[in-house]
């Protein structure tokens, strides 16, 4: 089946835009780091066409909003960003793309002020689809059917506040059927960047001066099946590349975090001692309803094995509260399960009903206020876990990659195991691997002292 192009109200009229001076464009990204990497790729296309990229709060001629659809709030944020763009410039041309655009194009096109809606494939083809950013032209939608989302668009971006860390997209899509998730519909089936192309682009990122590369994707652990390759073999290739750098995996499903990857991280300094491993629930009943591919005891065994192999390992956990059918007993089971795990922080999500998912039709909806209460309880637990993890390493020496940002005379960075640290600002520390000793824990950050001859 060929990609379908369908139009809202009127068919788009394509006109060549005459560039006078330097036109301006602003970007806003909702959702995950994968979205950020893709926004960066889109922005490069605008730069190549002679545009100047400005802050989203500034007046621009074109605004591009790259959306998420994981939660209802992400969709509300999209509508707010459209309104903000038009407050900045009522004559601006507004483009909405990304996952929300892929799944709800007509809904977005009905938002006053939106001029173009582009789906997951088309987000990288803005200048092929739209030759005139003229507010007076009819609004249009370009969205391929979900079953046609099979191409791979490479992307990487630098973290907004550091310029030391690059997020590199190596995988897209997902073959899993979690009952709460719209991502397979929004991004299609799992697919990966060719291994040789990964290495080529990885070298370019290193040569550009970035010292930490975060491998991103929808389901990174599923990397490489079409190439008879897997994430372990790719990591083994990447750590052999010459240069001063380290690799961090953005997130990996528990059933895909193999003993080989854990062993590789334990013995290879270029792999960070940090995994972000989604759990979603510690209740066996809720895990079954979610259609997750592991049991709570499997997750517990994995965490124990990983921490025994890498004693200073940092572990982040995704968890969802308020899933349909989650009783107070189920929630407390999750709370107690996480409380006993040697993990360092949580990302807590409040369940949000998503159209076209199985869970949206489940009985046992949890009251919204109760969802918020459970979310707050786990956020407090997360802070306790983080504080406990940080204090465990008081007086210990770690290697930190310091960032560009100066904040009240301080410079900040991360250890390999994802401890956030700060020390007195010194421009010579920027984008350097430096040995530091943790001296004090202050909330979500540790104060450190530079070790004599501290640069690695």
LUMDREN-878862 format. One record per residue (C-alpha): residue number from 1; x, y negated, z. Coordinates in steps of 0.2 Angstrom, whole numbers, plus 5000, padded with zeros to 4 digits. Layout:
BEGIN
+-----+------+------+------+
!   n !    X !    Y !    Z !
+-----+------+------+------+
! NUM !    X !    Y !    Z !
...
+-----+------+------+------+
This chain:
BEGIN
+-----+------+------+------+
!   n !    X !    Y !    Z !
+-----+------+------+------+
!   1 ! 5000 ! 5000 ! 5000 !
!   2 ! 5006 ! 4983 ! 4995 !
!   3 ! 5007 ! 4969 ! 5009 !
!   4 ! 4990 ! 4960 ! 5010 !
!   5 ! 4990 ! 4941 ! 5009 !
!   6 ! 4973 ! 4934 ! 5015 !
!   7 ! 4968 ! 4916 ! 5016 !
!   8 ! 4958 ! 4905 ! 5029 !
!   9 ! 4946 ! 4893 ! 5021 !
!  10 ! 4955 ! 4889 ! 5005 !
!  11 ! 4970 ! 4897 ! 4996 !
!  12 ! 4987 ! 4889 ! 5000 !
!  13 ! 4993 ! 4877 ! 4986 !
!  14 ! 5012 ! 4877 ! 4985 !
!  15 ! 5020 ! 4861 ! 4981 !
!  16 ! 5039 ! 4857 ! 4982 !
!  17 ! 5043 ! 4846 ! 4996 !
!  18 ! 5055 ! 4831 ! 4992 !
!  19 ! 5067 ! 4829 ! 5006 !
!  20 ! 5069 ! 4811 ! 5011 !
!  21 ! 5083 ! 4808 ! 5023 !
!  22 ! 5083 ! 4823 ! 5035 !
!  23 ! 5067 ! 4831 ! 5040 !
!  24 ! 5065 ! 4837 ! 5057 !
!  25 ! 5058 ! 4854 ! 5064 !
!  26 ! 5055 ! 4860 ! 5082 !
!  27 ! 5054 ! 4877 ! 5089 !
!  28 ! 5045 ! 4885 ! 5104 !
!  29 ! 5047 ! 4903 ! 5108 !
!  30 ! 5035 ! 4913 ! 5119 !
!  31 ! 5039 ! 4931 ! 5126 !
!  32 ! 5055 ! 4942 ! 5126 !
!  33 ! 5073 ! 4939 ! 5121 !
!  34 ! 5069 ! 4948 ! 5105 !
!  35 ! 5058 ! 4934 ! 5100 !
!  36 ! 5071 ! 4921 ! 5105 !
!  37 ! 5084 ! 4930 ! 5093 !
!  38 ! 5071 ! 4929 ! 5079 !
!  39 ! 5067 ! 4911 ! 5082 !
!  40 ! 5086 ! 4907 ! 5080 !
!  41 ! 5087 ! 4916 ! 5064 !
!  42 ! 5072 ! 4906 ! 5057 !
!  43 ! 5080 ! 4890 ! 5063 !
!  44 ! 5095 ! 4894 ! 5053 !
!  45 ! 5084 ! 4895 ! 5038 !
!  46 ! 5078 ! 4877 ! 5041 !
!  47 ! 5095 ! 4871 ! 5044 !
!  48 ! 5101 ! 4878 ! 5027 !
!  49 ! 5086 ! 4868 ! 5019 !
!  50 ! 5092 ! 4852 ! 5026 !
!  51 ! 5082 ! 4850 ! 5042 !
!  52 ! 5087 ! 4844 ! 5058 !
!  53 ! 5082 ! 4854 ! 5073 !
!  54 ! 5075 ! 4843 ! 5088 !
!  55 ! 5068 ! 4847 ! 5105 !
!  56 ! 5050 ! 4853 ! 5105 !
!  57 ! 5045 ! 4838 ! 5116 !
!  58 ! 5052 ! 4826 ! 5103 !
!  59 ! 5043 ! 4820 ! 5087 !
!  60 ! 5045 ! 4832 ! 5073 !
!  61 ! 5038 ! 4834 ! 5055 !
!  62 ! 5036 ! 4853 ! 5057 !
!  63 ! 5033 ! 4863 ! 5073 !
!  64 ! 5036 ! 4882 ! 5073 !
!  65 ! 5028 ! 4892 ! 5087 !
!  66 ! 5034 ! 4911 ! 5089 !
!  67 ! 5022 ! 4920 ! 5099 !
!  68 ! 5020 ! 4934 ! 5111 !
!  69 ! 5004 ! 4945 ! 5114 !
!  70 ! 5009 ! 4955 ! 5129 !
!  71 ! 4997 ! 4945 ! 5141 !
!  72 ! 4983 ! 4934 ! 5139 !
!  73 ! 4993 ! 4920 ! 5146 !
!  74 ! 5005 ! 4921 ! 5131 !
!  75 ! 4990 ! 4917 ! 5120 !
!  76 ! 4984 ! 4903 ! 5131 !
!  77 ! 5002 ! 4896 ! 5130 !
!  78 ! 5002 ! 4897 ! 5111 !
!  79 ! 4986 ! 4886 ! 5111 !
!  80 ! 4994 ! 4873 ! 5123 !
!  81 ! 5010 ! 4872 ! 5112 !
!  82 ! 4999 ! 4868 ! 5097 !
!  83 ! 4991 ! 4854 ! 5106 !
!  84 ! 5008 ! 4848 ! 5113 !
!  85 ! 5015 ! 4847 ! 5095 !
!  86 ! 5000 ! 4837 ! 5089 !
!  87 ! 5002 ! 4825 ! 5104 !
!  88 ! 5020 ! 4822 ! 5099 !
!  89 ! 5015 ! 4820 ! 5080 !
!  90 ! 4997 ! 4821 ! 5075 !
!  91 ! 5003 ! 4822 ! 5057 !
!  92 ! 5015 ! 4837 ! 5060 !
!  93 ! 5014 ! 4853 ! 5050 !
!  94 ! 5011 ! 4867 ! 5063 !
!  95 ! 5016 ! 4885 ! 5059 !
!  96 ! 5012 ! 4899 ! 5071 !
!  97 ! 5021 ! 4916 ! 5069 !
!  98 ! 5025 ! 4932 ! 5079 !
!  99 ! 5015 ! 4945 ! 5088 !
! 100 ! 5000 ! 4935 ! 5092 !
! 101 ! 4999 ! 4929 ! 5074 !
! 102 ! 5001 ! 4947 ! 5068 !
! 103 ! 4986 ! 4953 ! 5078 !
! 104 ! 4975 ! 4938 ! 5079 !
! 105 ! 4978 ! 4928 ! 5063 !
! 106 ! 4960 ! 4922 ! 5061 !
! 107 ! 4959 ! 4917 ! 5079 !
! 108 ! 4975 ! 4906 ! 5078 !
! 109 ! 4970 ! 4898 ! 5061 !
! 110 ! 4954 ! 4892 ! 5070 !
! 111 ! 4964 ! 4882 ! 5082 !
! 112 ! 4963 ! 4864 ! 5077 !
! 113 ! 4979 ! 4858 ! 5069 !
! 114 ! 4987 ! 4874 ! 5064 !
! 115 ! 4992 ! 4874 ! 5046 !
! 116 ! 5000 ! 4891 ! 5043 !
! 117 ! 4999 ! 4908 ! 5051 !
! 118 ! 5013 ! 4920 ! 5047 !
! 119 ! 5014 ! 4938 ! 5053 !
! 120 ! 5029 ! 4949 ! 5059 !
! 121 ! 5036 ! 4951 ! 5042 !
! 122 ! 5032 ! 4934 ! 5035 !
! 123 ! 5040 ! 4925 ! 5049 !
! 124 ! 5057 ! 4927 ! 5040 !
! 125 ! 5049 ! 4921 ! 5023 !
! 126 ! 5043 ! 4903 ! 5028 !
! 127 ! 5051 ! 4895 ! 5013 !
! 128 ! 5045 ! 4908 ! 5001 !
! 129 ! 5027 ! 4906 ! 5007 !
! 130 ! 5026 ! 4888 ! 5010 !
! 131 ! 5035 ! 4876 ! 4999 !
! 132 ! 5026 ! 4860 ! 5005 !
! 133 ! 5024 ! 4855 ! 5023 !
! 134 ! 5010 ! 4844 ! 5019 !
! 135 ! 4997 ! 4842 ! 5033 !
! 136 ! 4984 ! 4838 ! 5020 !
! 137 ! 4985 ! 4855 ! 5011 !
! 138 ! 4973 ! 4869 ! 5016 !
! 139 ! 4978 ! 4880 ! 5030 !
! 140 ! 4983 ! 4898 ! 5026 !
! 141 ! 4987 ! 4915 ! 5033 !
! 142 ! 5001 ! 4927 ! 5027 !
! 143 ! 5000 ! 4943 ! 5037 !
! 144 ! 5005 ! 4961 ! 5031 !
! 145 ! 4995 ! 4976 ! 5038 !
! 146 ! 5002 ! 4984 ! 5053 !
! 147 ! 5006 ! 5000 ! 5044 !
! 148 ! 5017 ! 4990 ! 5032 !
! 149 ! 5029 ! 4983 ! 5045 !
! 150 ! 5043 ! 4994 ! 5040 !
! 151 ! 5057 ! 4982 ! 5035 !
! 152 ! 5071 ! 4976 ! 5047 !
! 153 ! 5076 ! 4958 ! 5049 !
! 154 ! 5092 ! 4956 ! 5058 !
! 155 ! 5093 ! 4942 ! 5071 !
! 156 ! 5104 ! 4936 ! 5085 !
! 157 ! 5104 ! 4920 ! 5096 !
! 158 ! 5113 ! 4912 ! 5110 !
! 159 ! 5106 ! 4910 ! 5127 !
! 160 ! 5099 ! 4893 ! 5129 !
! 161 ! 5109 ! 4888 ! 5144 !
! 162 ! 5125 ! 4896 ! 5141 !
! 163 ! 5132 ! 4897 ! 5124 !
! 164 ! 5143 ! 4912 ! 5131 !
! 165 ! 5130 ! 4926 ! 5129 !
! 166 ! 5122 ! 4932 ! 5112 !
! 167 ! 5106 ! 4942 ! 5111 !
! 168 ! 5109 ! 4954 ! 5096 !
! 169 ! 5093 ! 4963 ! 5088 !
! 170 ! 5098 ! 4980 ! 5083 !
! 171 ! 5080 ! 4989 ! 5084 !
! 172 ! 5062 ! 4984 ! 5081 !
! 173 ! 5045 ! 4992 ! 5083 !
! 174 ! 5039 ! 5006 ! 5094 !
! 175 ! 5032 ! 5024 ! 5091 !
! 176 ! 5026 ! 5025 ! 5109 !
! 177 ! 5007 ! 5024 ! 5113 !
! 178 ! 5006 ! 5016 ! 5130 !
! 179 ! 4988 ! 5013 ! 5133 !
! 180 ! 4990 ! 4995 ! 5138 !
! 181 ! 5002 ! 4989 ! 5125 !
! 182 ! 4999 ! 4980 ! 5108 !
! 183 ! 5017 ! 4980 ! 5103 !
! 184 ! 5016 ! 4995 ! 5091 !
! 185 ! 5002 ! 4986 ! 5082 !
! 186 ! 5011 ! 4969 ! 5081 !
! 187 ! 5028 ! 4976 ! 5076 !
! 188 ! 5025 ! 4992 ! 5068 !
! 189 ! 5035 ! 5009 ! 5070 !
! 190 ! 5052 ! 5010 ! 5077 !
! 191 ! 5067 ! 5006 ! 5065 !
! 192 ! 5085 ! 5001 ! 5067 !
! 193 ! 5098 ! 4990 ! 5059 !
! 194 ! 5111 ! 5001 ! 5049 !
! 195 ! 5125 ! 5006 ! 5061 !
! 196 ! 5138 ! 4999 ! 5049 !
! 197 ! 5129 ! 4982 ! 5048 !
! 198 ! 5128 ! 4982 ! 5067 !
! 199 ! 5147 ! 4983 ! 5068 !
! 200 ! 5149 ! 4970 ! 5055 !
! 201 ! 5138 ! 4958 ! 5063 !
! 202 ! 5144 ! 4962 ! 5080 !
! 203 ! 5162 ! 4958 ! 5075 !
! 204 ! 5156 ! 4941 ! 5068 !
! 205 ! 5148 ! 4937 ! 5085 !
! 206 ! 5164 ! 4941 ! 5094 !
! 207 ! 5174 ! 4931 ! 5081 !
! 208 ! 5162 ! 4916 ! 5085 !
! 209 ! 5168 ! 4916 ! 5103 !
! 210 ! 5154 ! 4925 ! 5112 !
! 211 ! 5160 ! 4935 ! 5127 !
! 212 ! 5144 ! 4944 ! 5131 !
! 213 ! 5132 ! 4953 ! 5119 !
! 214 ! 5115 ! 4959 ! 5124 !
! 215 ! 5108 ! 4972 ! 5113 !
! 216 ! 5090 ! 4969 ! 5111 !
! 217 ! 5075 ! 4977 ! 5103 !
! 218 ! 5057 ! 4983 ! 5107 !
! 219 ! 5064 ! 5000 ! 5112 !
! 220 ! 5082 ! 4999 ! 5111 !
! 221 ! 5085 ! 5017 ! 5118 !
! 222 ! 5076 ! 5023 ! 5102 !
! 223 ! 5090 ! 5016 ! 5091 !
! 224 ! 5096 ! 5025 ! 5075 !
! 225 ! 5085 ! 5040 ! 5072 !
! 226 ! 5084 ! 5036 ! 5053 !
! 227 ! 5103 ! 5036 ! 5052 !
! 228 ! 5106 ! 5052 ! 5062 !
! 229 ! 5114 ! 5040 ! 5075 !
! 230 ! 5109 ! 5037 ! 5093 !
! 231 ! 5112 ! 5023 ! 5105 !
! 232 ! 5126 ! 5032 ! 5114 !
! 233 ! 5136 ! 5035 ! 5098 !
! 234 ! 5133 ! 5016 ! 5093 !
! 235 ! 5140 ! 5010 ! 5110 !
! 236 ! 5155 ! 5021 ! 5108 !
! 237 ! 5159 ! 5013 ! 5091 !
! 238 ! 5156 ! 4995 ! 5098 !
! 239 ! 5167 ! 4997 ! 5113 !
! 240 ! 5181 ! 5001 ! 5101 !
! 241 ! 5180 ! 4985 ! 5092 !
! 242 ! 5195 ! 4974 ! 5097 !
! 243 ! 5191 ! 4958 ! 5107 !
! 244 ! 5188 ! 4952 ! 5125 !
! 245 ! 5169 ! 4955 ! 5127 !
! 246 ! 5156 ! 4965 ! 5137 !
! 247 ! 5140 ! 4973 ! 5131 !
! 248 ! 5124 ! 4973 ! 5141 !
! 249 ! 5108 ! 4983 ! 5136 !
! 250 ! 5093 ! 4972 ! 5137 !
! 251 ! 5080 ! 4985 ! 5143 !
! 252 ! 5079 ! 5004 ! 5141 !
! 253 ! 5065 ! 5016 ! 5144 !
! 254 ! 5069 ! 5029 ! 5158 !
! 255 ! 5067 ! 5044 ! 5146 !
! 256 ! 5080 ! 5037 ! 5135 !
! 257 ! 5093 ! 5032 ! 5147 !
! 258 ! 5104 ! 5048 ! 5145 !
! 259 ! 5117 ! 5055 ! 5156 !
! 260 ! 5129 ! 5051 ! 5142 !
! 261 ! 5125 ! 5032 ! 5142 !
! 262 ! 5127 ! 5032 ! 5161 !
! 263 ! 5144 ! 5041 ! 5160 !
! 264 ! 5150 ! 5029 ! 5147 !
! 265 ! 5145 ! 5014 ! 5157 !
! 266 ! 5154 ! 5021 ! 5172 !
! 267 ! 5170 ! 5023 ! 5163 !
! 268 ! 5170 ! 5009 ! 5151 !
! 269 ! 5174 ! 4991 ! 5157 !
! 270 ! 5166 ! 4984 ! 5141 !
! 271 ! 5149 ! 4991 ! 5146 !
! 272 ! 5140 ! 4981 ! 5160 !
! 273 ! 5136 ! 4990 ! 5176 !
! 274 ! 5118 ! 4985 ! 5174 !
! 275 ! 5102 ! 4993 ! 5167 !
! 276 ! 5085 ! 4986 ! 5166 !
! 277 ! 5073 ! 5001 ! 5167 !
! 278 ! 5054 ! 4999 ! 5165 !
! 279 ! 5044 ! 5009 ! 5178 !
! 280 ! 5027 ! 5001 ! 5177 !
! 281 ! 5019 ! 5011 ! 5191 !
! 282 ! 5025 ! 5022 ! 5205 !
! 283 ! 5008 ! 5031 ! 5206 !
! 284 ! 5007 ! 5047 ! 5196 !
! 285 ! 4989 ! 5044 ! 5192 !
! 286 ! 4992 ! 5027 ! 5185 !
! 287 ! 5007 ! 5033 ! 5175 !
! 288 ! 4996 ! 5046 ! 5167 !
! 289 ! 4983 ! 5033 ! 5163 !
! 290 ! 4996 ! 5022 ! 5155 !
! 291 ! 5002 ! 5036 ! 5145 !
! 292 ! 5020 ! 5034 ! 5150 !
! 293 ! 5033 ! 5047 ! 5145 !
! 294 ! 5040 ! 5052 ! 5162 !
! 295 ! 5034 ! 5056 ! 5180 !
! 296 ! 5038 ! 5046 ! 5195 !
! 297 ! 5049 ! 5059 ! 5202 !
! 298 ! 5059 ! 5059 ! 5185 !
! 299 ! 5062 ! 5040 ! 5187 !
! 300 ! 5067 ! 5043 ! 5205 !
! 301 ! 5080 ! 5056 ! 5200 !
! 302 ! 5087 ! 5045 ! 5186 !
! 303 ! 5090 ! 5030 ! 5198 !
! 304 ! 5098 ! 5041 ! 5211 !
! 305 ! 5110 ! 5049 ! 5198 !
! 306 ! 5114 ! 5032 ! 5190 !
! 307 ! 5118 ! 5024 ! 5207 !
! 308 ! 5128 ! 5039 ! 5212 !
! 309 ! 5138 ! 5038 ! 5196 !
! 310 ! 5140 ! 5019 ! 5197 !
! 311 ! 5140 ! 5013 ! 5215 !
! 312 ! 5139 ! 4995 ! 5211 !
! 313 ! 5126 ! 4997 ! 5198 !
! 314 ! 5113 ! 4983 ! 5196 !
! 315 ! 5095 ! 4989 ! 5191 !
! 316 ! 5080 ! 4979 ! 5186 !
! 317 ! 5063 ! 4986 ! 5186 !
! 318 ! 5047 ! 4981 ! 5176 !
! 319 ! 5031 ! 4985 ! 5185 !
! 320 ! 5013 ! 4981 ! 5181 !
! 321 ! 5000 ! 4978 ! 5195 !
! 322 ! 4981 ! 4978 ! 5193 !
! 323 ! 4979 ! 4991 ! 5180 !
! 324 ! 4962 ! 4998 ! 5177 !
! 325 ! 4958 ! 5011 ! 5191 !
! 326 ! 4973 ! 5006 ! 5202 !
! 327 ! 4966 ! 5007 ! 5219 !
! 328 ! 4974 ! 5000 ! 5235 !
! 329 ! 4981 ! 5017 ! 5238 !
! 330 ! 4989 ! 5018 ! 5221 !
! 331 ! 4996 ! 5001 ! 5223 !
! 332 ! 5004 ! 5005 ! 5240 !
! 333 ! 5011 ! 5020 ! 5233 !
! 334 ! 5020 ! 5010 ! 5220 !
! 335 ! 5025 ! 4997 ! 5233 !
! 336 ! 5032 ! 5011 ! 5244 !
! 337 ! 5040 ! 5020 ! 5230 !
! 338 ! 5050 ! 5004 ! 5224 !
! 339 ! 5054 ! 4999 ! 5242 !
! 340 ! 5064 ! 5015 ! 5244 !
! 341 ! 5073 ! 5014 ! 5227 !
! 342 ! 5091 ! 5007 ! 5226 !
! 343 ! 5086 ! 4994 ! 5214 !
! 344 ! 5091 ! 4975 ! 5214 !
! 345 ! 5076 ! 4965 ! 5207 !
! 346 ! 5059 ! 4967 ! 5199 !
! 347 ! 5050 ! 4959 ! 5184 !
! 348 ! 5032 ! 4959 ! 5190 !
! 349 ! 5017 ! 4958 ! 5177 !
! 350 ! 4999 ! 4956 ! 5181 !
! 351 ! 4989 ! 4968 ! 5170 !
! 352 ! 4979 ! 4958 ! 5156 !
! 353 ! 4966 ! 4966 ! 5145 !
! 354 ! 4972 ! 4967 ! 5128 !
! 355 ! 4960 ! 4970 ! 5113 !
! 356 ! 4963 ! 4986 ! 5103 !
! 357 ! 4971 ! 4995 ! 5117 !
! 358 ! 4964 ! 5011 ! 5126 !
! 359 ! 4966 ! 5003 ! 5143 !
! 360 ! 4954 ! 4989 ! 5138 !
! 361 ! 4940 ! 5001 ! 5138 !
! 362 ! 4945 ! 5010 ! 5155 !
! 363 ! 4933 ! 5009 ! 5170 !
! 364 ! 4939 ! 5003 ! 5187 !
! 365 ! 4944 ! 4985 ! 5182 !
! 366 ! 4953 ! 4977 ! 5197 !
! 367 ! 4947 ! 4960 ! 5203 !
! 368 ! 4958 ! 4946 ! 5196 !
! 369 ! 4962 ! 4939 ! 5214 !
! 370 ! 4967 ! 4956 ! 5219 !
! 371 ! 4979 ! 4957 ! 5205 !
! 372 ! 4987 ! 4941 ! 5210 !
! 373 ! 4988 ! 4947 ! 5228 !
! 374 ! 4997 ! 4963 ! 5222 !
! 375 ! 5008 ! 4953 ! 5211 !
! 376 ! 5014 ! 4941 ! 5225 !
! 377 ! 5017 ! 4956 ! 5236 !
! 378 ! 5029 ! 4964 ! 5224 !
! 379 ! 5037 ! 4947 ! 5220 !
! 380 ! 5041 ! 4945 ! 5238 !
! 381 ! 5048 ! 4963 ! 5238 !
! 382 ! 5059 ! 4959 ! 5223 !
! 383 ! 5067 ! 4944 ! 5233 !
! 384 ! 5070 ! 4956 ! 5247 !
! 385 ! 5078 ! 4968 ! 5236 !
! 386 ! 5089 ! 4955 ! 5227 !
! 387 ! 5095 ! 4948 ! 5244 !
! 388 ! 5099 ! 4965 ! 5250 !
! 389 ! 5108 ! 4970 ! 5234 !
! 390 ! 5118 ! 4953 ! 5234 !
! 391 ! 5123 ! 4955 ! 5253 !
! 392 ! 5130 ! 4972 ! 5250 !
! 393 ! 5144 ! 4965 ! 5240 !
! 394 ! 5149 ! 4951 ! 5252 !
! 395 ! 5168 ! 4949 ! 5252 !
! 396 ! 5170 ! 4960 ! 5236 !
! 397 ! 5179 ! 4954 ! 5221 !
! 398 ! 5170 ! 4954 ! 5204 !
! 399 ! 5173 ! 4949 ! 5186 !
! 400 ! 5162 ! 4934 ! 5181 !
! 401 ! 5158 ! 4926 ! 5164 !
! 402 ! 5156 ! 4908 ! 5168 !
! 403 ! 5144 ! 4897 ! 5157 !
! 404 ! 5144 ! 4880 ! 5150 !
! 405 ! 5131 ! 4872 ! 5161 !
! 406 ! 5136 ! 4861 ! 5175 !
! 407 ! 5123 ! 4859 ! 5189 !
! 408 ! 5127 ! 4847 ! 5203 !
! 409 ! 5145 ! 4850 ! 5202 !
! 410 ! 5144 ! 4869 ! 5200 !
! 411 ! 5147 ! 4881 ! 5187 !
! 412 ! 5137 ! 4897 ! 5186 !
! 413 ! 5139 ! 4914 ! 5178 !
! 414 ! 5135 ! 4933 ! 5180 !
! 415 ! 5144 ! 4948 ! 5186 !
! 416 ! 5144 ! 4964 ! 5176 !
! 417 ! 5130 ! 4971 ! 5188 !
! 418 ! 5120 ! 4955 ! 5185 !
! 419 ! 5123 ! 4946 ! 5201 !
! 420 ! 5121 ! 4927 ! 5198 !
! 421 ! 5135 ! 4917 ! 5205 !
! 422 ! 5141 ! 4899 ! 5207 !
! 423 ! 5157 ! 4890 ! 5211 !
! 424 ! 5164 ! 4872 ! 5210 !
! 425 ! 5164 ! 4866 ! 5192 !
! 426 ! 5180 ! 4868 ! 5182 !
! 427 ! 5179 ! 4866 ! 5163 !
! 428 ! 5194 ! 4878 ! 5162 !
! 429 ! 5182 ! 4892 ! 5168 !
! 430 ! 5170 ! 4890 ! 5154 !
! 431 ! 5167 ! 4906 ! 5144 !
! 432 ! 5181 ! 4915 ! 5153 !
! 433 ! 5181 ! 4931 ! 5163 !
! 434 ! 5187 ! 4926 ! 5180 !
! 435 ! 5190 ! 4936 ! 5196 !
! 436 ! 5179 ! 4930 ! 5211 !
! 437 ! 5175 ! 4935 ! 5228 !
! 438 ! 5157 ! 4933 ! 5234 !
! 439 ! 5157 ! 4923 ! 5250 !
! 440 ! 5139 ! 4918 ! 5253 !
! 441 ! 5122 ! 4922 ! 5248 !
! 442 ! 5110 ! 4908 ! 5245 !
! 443 ! 5093 ! 4914 ! 5239 !
! 444 ! 5094 ! 4920 ! 5221 !
! 445 ! 5113 ! 4915 ! 5219 !
! 446 ! 5129 ! 4919 ! 5227 !
! 447 ! 5143 ! 4906 ! 5231 !
! 448 ! 5160 ! 4913 ! 5226 !
! 449 ! 5179 ! 4909 ! 5228 !
! 450 ! 5191 ! 4910 ! 5214 !
! 451 ! 5204 ! 4923 ! 5217 !
! 452 ! 5222 ! 4918 ! 5215 !
! 453 ! 5227 ! 4922 ! 5197 !
! 454 ! 5208 ! 4925 ! 5195 !
! 455 ! 5207 ! 4925 ! 5176 !
! 456 ! 5206 ! 4942 ! 5168 !
+-----+------+------+------+
